[in-house]
């Protein structure tokens, strides 16, 4: 049996050859490659992933000691303490101090470690979210790409119908001029040709609209003049006899990013809960500092005051300290944070279960529609082959006057319906097959060229 609508493919290639040579024709792979490189939403998603990396870096830096250098200068008037003699003085003076301090937290209930761990899981969830966004974009482009193919197929079929009517109109017109046919018969064919011309015009409009939607999805400029490259329908073989829901689901549950992203989020929220509980534990930190300073009485040139450098050396002091903080009452902030962390974790667990149920339902529907669609496709192919033979026979009878215009128009309309149904069922079956393959791999990129 002949493969689906080879005549439509020949017509589409012929029509394409008459178009401007400057027009670009994109394959499905071309469309996907361009979209992945230029889509603004994907770029925003990538920025969110970069932000998650920064958050991890910030949490890691919190484990490092801090280092601070301080200095102040003060002019004293009236009653003050002379730092050299530790006596009260009323003389105007200038004091200048310097300090260098550092501290590090030794223990805080493992809150920092758990925060770092949560950040790592959130980063993994973000990476999976990137894959989800990429796959969502790819499946949308695939769907629109095949809608364009279907629209162009309908346009080609409508064009064939119009050419058949115009051919018969030309033949009848010659016979009317020769006096071998009645004028009424010519009018009937003209009416049929006019209806076919309207159908063809409508199909052209639908094709332009579908191409415009694809161009907008690719975020191409309004001046971009492009079309799609028609695939080799004869090379598209659908040999799968059916798919099992449970087998596909068991694979999909392990590879699909839509589940992995939620699983990583769940692990991140578990670590966030542990970090929130760490706020209830005592915290211990250790630090050290170096101090020095300068003091001078103003307006007393006769006083024997040490120089600036000498005082900085002589006034030098060091300190090491330990700080223990035991939380007793903090307005229930730690308790509230723990409750919120538990709520987020529980909500994520429910979201994961819902997503698993939705995934199973989608796979089940995909397998059922593929299995039933294959039977529909086989029936449409057989119906197309039968209608081609039937139309050829009716056309010969019409040319010899054995059937009237109505019978001819009915046969032609039936053939048009059979051609479009064969195209529709094959494209739908192909999309369903690609969808099931996606469930089995987790990536559309690996299957669009197969």
N, C-alpha and C positions, 0 to 999 in steps of 0.2 A: 504494500500500500504506500502511496506517495506520502512524503512528509508534509507537514502543515503548510499550507498556502505558499508554495514556491512562486506562484505567479505574483503574489503580493510583494515578495522580496525583489523580484526582477523589476516590478514597476517602481518600487521605492528607490532602487538603485538608479533607474532611468531618470526619475524625477530629480534625484539628487545631482546627477550629472549635468542637468540644465541650469543649476543654481550657480551663484557666483563662486569663483574659485577661491575667493578670500574667506569664505565661510569655513569655520573650523568645525570638525565633527569629532565629538568626544566619545570615548568608550566609557563604560561604567567605572572602570579602574581610573580613568583620567578624572572623572568627576569626583570620585572619592579622594584621590590623592590631592587634588586642588583644595577640596573642602577641609581636609585635615590640616593642611598647611596654612590656610587663610581664615578659617572660621573664628570670629571674634569671641563667641561664647566659649570655645575651647581654650582660647588664650586667657580668658578670665579664670577658667577652671585651673589652668596651670599656675596662675598667680596665687590662687588659694593654696595650692600644694607648696609653692615656695614660701608662703606665709607660715605653713605648718613646720617647715624646716627651720625657719627663724625662731619659732616658739621652742623647738627642741634645743636649739643653740642657747637661747636665753635661759632655759631650765638648767642646762649643763653649767653655764657660767655662774649660776647661783651657788655652786659647790666650791668655787674658788674663793680664796681670801680677798678681802677688800684692802685697799691701801689709800690713805687720805693724808694730804699735806695741808696744814692749817697755819694761819698767821693772823695776828691782829695788832693794831697800834692804838694807844689810848693816851690822851692828855688829861691829867688829873688836876682839879682845882679844889681848894678847900681841904677838908679832912680826908685823908687816904692812908694807906699802909705802905711804908717803905719796904719793898721786898728784900733789900739788902740787910737792913737792921731789924726788920719786923716791928718797927716802932711807928706810932701814929705821927703823921706829919701834916702840916698845913701848907707846905710849899708846893708851888706848881711843878709838875713832873711829867715826864714822858716815859711810857712803858711800851715795850714791843716784845711779843712772844711768838714762838714757832713750835709746831708740833708735827710729828709724823706717827701715824697710828695704823694698825692693821688688825683684823679680826677674822676668824673663820668659825663657822658653825660645825660643831663636832657631831651633834645628834639632834634631830628634830622629829623623832617618830617615823623616820624613813619617808617623810613627806616629799622631800626633794627627789629622792630616787624613784618613788612612785609617780611623781609628776613627769619625770623624764621618760619613764616607761610608758605612761599614758600618751605622751607626745609622740613617741615612736609608733604606737598603734594608730594614732590619729593620722600620722603621715602615711602609713600604709593604707588606711581607709581613703585618704585623699588620692593616692595613686590609683586605687580601684575606682574611685569616683571619676578620675580622668578617663579610665577605660570605659566606664559607663557612658560618659558624655560622648566619647568617640564612637562607640557602637550605636548609640541613639542617633547620632548624626548620620552614620553610615546606613542604618536601616531606613531612615527617612529618605535619604537620597536614592537608595535602591528602589523603594516604593514609588517615588516620583519618576525615576528613570523608566521603570516598566510601565507606568501610566502613560508616559510619552510614547513608548513603543506601541502600546495598545491604541493610543489616539492616532498615531501615524499608520498603524495597520488598518484602522477603520477608514482613514482618509484614502488609503490606497485602494481598499475594497470599494469605497464609494466612487473613486475615480474609474475603476474598472467597470462598474455598473453604468456610469455615465458614458463611457466610451462604447460599451455594447449598445446602449440606446441610440447614440449618435450614428453608429455604424448602420443600425437597422433603419434609422430615419433617412440616412443618405440613400440606402437601397430602395426604400419605399418611395422616396422623392423621385428617383430616376424612373421607377415603374409607373408612378402617376403621370410623369411627363410623357411617358411612352403610351399612356392610355391603358396600361395593364392592371392598375389598381385604382380604387376609388379614393377621392380626396379625403373622405371621412377616415379612411384607414391611416392616412398621413397625419391627420389631426390627433388621432389616438396616440400615435408614436411620439408626436411632438409633446403631448401632455406628459407622457411617461418620461421623456428626456428632460422636460422642465422640472419634474419632481426629483429626478436623479441629480440634476444640477443643484437644486436646493440642498439635497442631502450632502452632496460633495462640499458645498460652501460651508455648511454647518460643521462638517468634519474638519475642514481646514481651520475654522475658528477654534475648535476644540484642541487641535494640535498646537496652535499658536499659544493658547492659554496654558496648556500643559508645559510647553517649553519655557514660557515666561515664569511659571511657578518654579521650575527646576533652576532657571537662572537666578531667581531671587533666593532660592535655598542655597545656592553656591555663593551668593553675595557678589555676583558679577555686576559690572556697571550696566546701566540701561542701554549703552551703545554697543554692548557685546553682541556680536552676531555669530551665534553658534548653533549647532544641531547635534544630535546624537548619532553615533554610528550604529547602524542596525546589526544585531548579532546574526550569526549564521544559524538559522532555525534548524536546518537539517543536522547541525552538529550538536544540538542540544538534545541529548538522549536522557530520558527519564526511565531508568531501569529498576528503581527500587519498587518492590511490590508492597511494602508497608513498613510501619515503624511501631515499636512497642513503647508504651508510655513510661512504664517503670524503668526500663533500661535507659531511656534517654534522660529521665529525671535523675537517676543515680549518678550519671556523668555530669549533668548540668549543675547539680548541687555542689560539685567539687570544683568546677572551673569557672562558673559565671561570676563576673565581678560584682553583680548586684547583690549576691549573697555574701561574698567575701568582704565587701565594704561594711556591711552591717556587722558581720562577725568581728572585724577589727575594731569597730566602734564599741561593741560590747566589751571587748577586752580592755579598751581604753577607759571606759566608764568604770570597770572593775578596779583599775589602778587609781582612778580619780577618787573612788570611794575609800580606798586604802589611804590615799594622801589626806583626805578629809579627816579620817580617824586619827591620823598622825598628829593633828592639831591638838588632840586631847593629851598627848604625852608630854613630859617635861622636855625642854630643849636646853642644850649645853653648848656654850661657845667659849673660845679662848682668844685672847687678843694681847697686843703689846703696843707700847707707845714710847716715844722719845720727846722730851720737852726741853726747851731752853728759852732764854729771853734776855732783854736789855732794859736797863732802868737808868734814867738820868734826871737830875733836878735841874729845872730850867732857870736861867737867870742867875746861877751861882757859879761863876767862872773860877772862883777861888777854891771851890771844893775839889778835892783830889778824887775824881771819878774814873773808874776803870774804862778802858776803851771798849768799843762795840764788840770787836773780835774776842777780847779777853773775857768779857761778860758772857758771850755765847758759849765759850769753853767752860767757864766756871759754873754757870747756871744750868749745865746739862744734867738731866735726870731721866731715868728709864723706869718702866713699869710693865709688869706682866699681870694679866688678870684672867680669871675664869668667871663666867656668868651663867647662872642656872635660873631658868624661868619655868615655874610650875604653874600651869593654868588652873585657877580655882573657879573664877566666874568671869566670863567674857560676853555677857549679855546673850548667851545661848547662840552665838554666831557659829561656833564649831558644830553644835548640834544641828542647827539649821542646814549647814553645808553638808553634813552627813545625810540628812533626810533628802535633800535635793539630789545628791549623788545616787542614793538608792532609787529615787524615782526615775532618774534618767536611765539607770541600768535596767530597771524593770520594764520601762517603756521600750527600750531597745530590744530586750528579749521578746516582747510581744510583737514588735515590728519585724523582727527576724522570722518569727513563726508565721506571721501574716504573709510575708514575702515568700516564704517557702510554699505556703498553700496556694498563693497566686501563681507561683512558678509552675507548680504541678498542674494547676487548672489550665494554664496557657499551653503547656506541653501536651496535655491530654487533648485539648481542643485542636492543637496543630496536627497531632497524629490522626485524629478522627477526620479532620477536614482534608488532610492529604490522602488518606485511604479512600474516602468517598470521592474526592476530587479526581483521583486517578481513574476511577470507573467512569466518571463524567467525561474526562478527557478522551478515554478510549472510545466512548460512544460518540463524542463529537467528531473525532477523526473518521470513524466509520460513516457517520452521517454526511460529512463533507465529501468523502469519496463517492458516496451514492448520489448526492445532489449534483456533483460535477457531471456524472454520466447522464443523469436525468435532464439537466439543463442542455447538454449537448444534443440530446435527442429532441427536446422540445424546440430548440433553436432551428434545427434542420426542418422540422415539421412546419414551423412558422414561416420559414423562407419559401416553402412549397405551398403555403396556404392551407395546410391541414389543421392548424390551430389558429385561434384568433389572438388579438392583442392582449386580452385579459389573461389567457392561459400563459402567454409568453411573459407577461409582467409578473405573474405569480411565480413562475419558475425562476425568474431572475431574482426576485425578492427572497425566495427560499434559499437560493444559492448564497446571496449576500449574508443572510442570517447564519447559514452554516459556516461560512468563512470566518465571520466575526466570532462565532461561538468557539470554533476551533482555536482561534488565536487567544481568546479570553481564557479558556480552560487550560491551555498550555502555559500561558504566562502565570496564571494563578497557581498552578501546580509547581511551577519552577520557584516562585516566591516561597511557597510553603516548604518546599524541599530545602531551600537556602536557610529558612528560619529554623528548621529542625537541625540542620547541620550546625547552625550557630549555637543552639542549645548544647550540642555535643562537643564544641570546641571553645566557646566563650569569646571568639573573635571572628568578626565578619571579614576582616582583612585577609584571612587565610583561605576564604572560600569564594570570594567574588570572582576570581579568575578561573575557578575550576569548572 
